[in-house]
Amino acid sequence: MPPDAPPPSPAERPRWWLRGWIAVLVGFFSVVGLGLAWRQAATRQAESAAERALMDPAAPDPGMTASEPVSSPSARQVTIGIYLERITALSIRDSRFAVVCDVWFSWTGAEFDPVDQLLVVDGTIDAITLLDESHDGDGHYRRYALTAEITKPFRIDHFPLDRHLLLIAFENGSLRRDELVFVPDRVNTAVSSRAAVHGYRLEEHEVVEKPHSYKTSRGEPGISPGGKTTFSQARFGIVIVRDGWGLFLKMFQALFVAVAIALLPCFIRPTHVDPRFGLGVGALFAAVANAYLVDSYVPDTGEFALADMINLLGTVTILLTLVESTLSLHLYDQCDERARSRWLDHASFAVTIVGFTMALALILIGASATP
């Protein structure tokens, strides 16, 4: 206000509850933005820690039975290597992925069949074909082509800005770790450039051997009741990361337009109730439809994904614009306070658009935080 301007009349001064309404908007976007950003950053840290634990031979698997130490000085040492040819399928909603790869084994000593009783943990081997073998005295080598489908409950906390560890784990189902130990071939294990996944980029890979205990003896003779059986598990892990923001923009462009449309009534006279409330109601239906779109990508769980949080933020924002229109109509029509009605519209528009943008930015920063 210029220094020589007259003070506002009582009718032009906002009432205390109008200032309270603005404070509610500021508080809502601040609490939601900071709270969800913190949650996204915390789950990103937890997800990274779980990935490291799964590929650390000395760390217990998150939420799984801890492995028991097993002495294996006389166990057969079998070198195993993997060349990932293709990832033929990946479905977050169906919790599965499928691979085609070459797997080879080399060992010294007596000859045996390395794929007899070979298991893919949490999956099935659909086909396995011997491609090559050689024997030189006590040295033996065999290479197989293998296709497998693996069940994986994908974490959706950060979808559609997600990253995942695809784990291919091999065990011998009959020989325990004191009888057979896999030795990972870290030099020759690799990933083909054909192993691409739509929407993701392959970031890194690693192969390790890790003891894996089951919390049952399965009634095996010689093992005490309630005891554990431990096997050698060869793990090949590939980290895939969402490639860019394309899916994010495609999923939420309708929601962002709906929020923008819901803000337009702030510039429409409150007594023009058809456009004043019709735009907001239409935007609300668009937000609900967008939520159904997100549900088609993720499994039916009780977890809230990043996409669900953004949809909820947009839906509540649209609902707040409808409440604001009701308050503005009350001031304009019932109280005959047009100046205050205009002040409410303009202040609410400014706070809402800035608050929504800042809350969204904070959530995305939390979701994109590097562990």
N, C-alpha and C positions, 0 to 999 in steps of 0.2 A: 504494500500500500504506500503511495507517495506520502511524504511528510505533511503536505498541505491538504491531504484528502480528509474529509470529515469521517469521524468514527462510524462504524456500521450501526445501523439502527437495530433495536432489539429483535425485529423480525428477521434481520439478516444474520444475526449471531447464531451459530450452531448450538443446539441444546446439548446438555451434558451427555445424554444417552446417544446422541449422534456421534459425539467424540468417542464414546464407549464402543459404538459399532465399528468405527475405524480401528480402535485399539484391538477389537476382536479379530478383525481381518489381519492386522499386522502380527498378532500373536499366533493365529492359526498358521499362516505361511511360514513364520519363523520356526515354530515348534516342529511342524511337519517336515520342513526342509532339513533342519539340523538333525532331527531324530532319525529320519530315514537315511540321511547321508551317513550318519554314524553306524547305523545297522548295516548298510551296504558295505562300508569299509571293514567292519568287524567280520562279516561273513566271508568277505574276500580273503582276509587274513586266515580265517579258519579253513577255508577251502585250500589255500596254498599249503598250510601246515599238514593237512590230510594227504595231499599229493606227495609231499616230501616223505611222510611216514610210510606210505604205501611202497615207495621205491627205496626205502632205507632198510638194508638187511638187519640192522640192529634195533629198529624201532617196531613196537607192536602196531598192527593195523588198527586204525581208529574204530572203536566199538566192537572189535573182534577178540576172539580168544588169544591170549598172549602165547607165543610159541615157547615150548620148553626146550632147554639146552639138550642137545643130543650129541654124544660123542660118535664120530664117524671116521676114525682113522683107517678102517679096513673097507670102507664103502667104495663101490665102483665109481670112478670119476668119469663122467660123460660130458664132453664139451657140446654145447648147444648154441646154435646161431640162427638168426631169423632175418629174412629179407622180405619186407612187406611190399607186395606187388600192387594191391588195390584195396581200397575200402569200398566194398560194393553196395553197402547200405548203411544208413545211420538214421535212426528215428528217436528223437527225444521223447515224443509222446508215447511210443511203444516200448521204450526202455531197451533198445537193442541196437547192435551194429554187427556187420558181417565183413569178413576179410578174406583175401586170397594171399597166401604167402608161401615162400620156400622156407623149409626148416631142415637143418642138417645136424648130424650127430657125428662125433668122432671119439674114439676111445682106444685104449690098449688093453690087451688081455684076451680072455675068452670071448668068442663071438656070441652075440645075443641080438634079439630083435628090439631096437630102441623104441619102436612105436607100439609094441605089444603092451596093452593096458595103459597107453598114453591117454591122458585126459586134458581137455581144455576146461579150466576151472570156470564155473558159472556159464558154461556154454556147451556146445556140441560140435563135434567134428563131422561135417557133412560129407567130405570126401578126402581121401589121402592116397597119393600115388607115388611110388618109388621112381625117382628120376635118374639117380646115379648112385653107384656104390663102388668102393675099391677096398682091397685088403692087401696089406703088405706085412707079412709076418704077423706080429701081434697088433699091428695098427689097423684100425677099421674106420671106414667112413661111409655114411649113407646120407642122401639128400632126397627130400620128399616135397611134393607140391601138396598144399593143404588148404582146404576151405573150411571156415568155421563161422558159426553164428554165436554171439556172446550177449548175455543179458547184462545190462548195466542200468541201475537206477540213476539217471542223470540228475544232478543238482540244478535247480532252476532259479536259485536266488537272484542271479544276475541276468537272466534271459530278458531281452535279446542281446545283451553285451556279455555273453557267457564264454567260458573256457572249460574244457573238460580233459580229464586224463583217460584215454582209452587204454585199457589194460588187457593184454593177452598173456595168460598164465598157463604154463604146462606143468603137469605132475605125472608121475608114474603111479597108477592106482594100486599096484600090488607091492612095490618095493619101497620100504620106509627109508628115512634119511640115513639110518645107520647101515643101509644096504646100497643105496645109490644117491649120489650127489651130482646135481647139474653144475657145470662150470660155464658161465656165460662167455660167448665169443664176442667180446666188445670191439675187436678190431674189424671184423667183417660184417657184423650186424648193421643193417642199413635200411633206408626207406626209399622206394622208387619214386621218381617224379610223377608217375602215374597214380600214385596213392593220394588222390585229391578228394576233398569233401566239399560239396557246394555250400558256399556261405562261410567256410572256415579256411584258415591256413594252418598248416602243420608247423608248429613252432620248434619242437625239440623231441628227441627220443632217447631212451636209455634201456639197457638190459641188465638185470641183476638176478642173483640167486638168493632166495629167502626161505628160511624154515617156515613151514606152515603146519600148525597143530590143529587137530580136531578134538573137541571136548568129549570124546567118547572112544572107548576101545573097540567099539563095534562087535563086542563079544569075542574078539580074537584070542585064541589060546596063548597063554604065556604073558598076558598083560593083565594087570590087576583091574578088578571092576572099578569103573569110574576113572580109570587112567586115560591119558591122552595118547594119540598116535601122531607122529610128526613125519612129514614128508618134505622132500626137497622140491621147491617150486621155482621154476625159471619164469621171470616176469619181463615182459617187453611192454614198456609204457610209451605212449605217444601223446603229447599235449597238443590239442587243437584249440584255436582261438578264433572267436568271431571276427570275420574279415570286414572291417569298416563299419559304417553306420547305415548301410543301405536298407537292411531289414528293419532297423529301428525307425527310420523315416517313413518307410512304407506302412508300418504298423500304426504309427501315431499321427500321420498327417491329417487324417479325418478328425481325430480328437483335438488337435491344436486349432483346426479351423472351427470346430464346434465351440471351443472356449472363446475364440475371437468373436464368433457370432453372438454368443451369450453376453458379451460386453457391449455390443452395439446399442441395446435399449437404453443405456445411460445417456444417449443423445436424443432420445425420443421422449416427447411429452408424456408424463405418466398416465394421463387420462386416455391416451390412445392405447387401450388395453390389449387390443388384438396383436399389433406388432410388439408391444412392450413385453407381453408374456409369451406370445406365440414363438418368438425367436428363441427364448430361453428353453421352452418346453421341447422345441424341435432339436436344439443342441443337446438336451439331456437324452433324448432318444438316440441321437448319433453316438453319444458317449457309451450308452448301454450296448449298442450294436458293436462298437469297437471292442468292448470287453468280451463279447462272444467270439470275435475274431482271435483275440489273444488265447482264449481257452482252447481253440482248435490246434494250437501249436504245442501245448504243454500237457503233461499227464494230469489225470484227475487226482490231485492231492490236496491236503490242507495247507500246503506251503504257499506263501505269498512271493511271487516272483517280482523282479523289478518292473516288469510290464504291468502287473496287477497294481502296484503302488502308483505308477504314473496314471493308469486309468482311474484309480480311486481319487487321486489328486484332482484330475480334470473333472470328474463327476461332482465332487464336493464343491469345486470352484463354480461350476454352472449352477448348482443349487444355491450357493450364496448370492449369485447375481439375481436369482428369482426372489430371494428374501429381500434383497436391496430394492428391487422394483416394488415390492409390496409396501415397504417402509416409505419409499418415495411417493407412491400413490396416496398413502395415508396423509402425508404432510401436504401434498398438493391439493387433494380433493376434500378431505375431512377437516384439516386444520387450516386450510387456505394460507399456507406458508410456502409460497412458490420459491422464494429465495433460498430457504432452507432445503427445499426439495432439490433445487439445482445444485446447491453445495454438496448435498449427499451424493448425487449422481456423479459429479465430477471428482470428488474425493475418493469415492468407492472405485471408480474406473481406474484412477491412477494407482491406488494401493493394490488393487486386484491384479492388474497387468504386471506391475513390478513384482509383487509378491509371488505370483504364479511362476514368472520367469526365473526369479531367484531360487525358489524352492526346487524347481525342476533342475536348474544348474547344479545346486548343491547335491541333489540325489545322484545325478550323473557323475559328478566328481567323485563321490563316495564309491559308486559302482566301478569306476575306471581306475581307482587307486591301485598303484603298483604295490604288491605285498612286500 
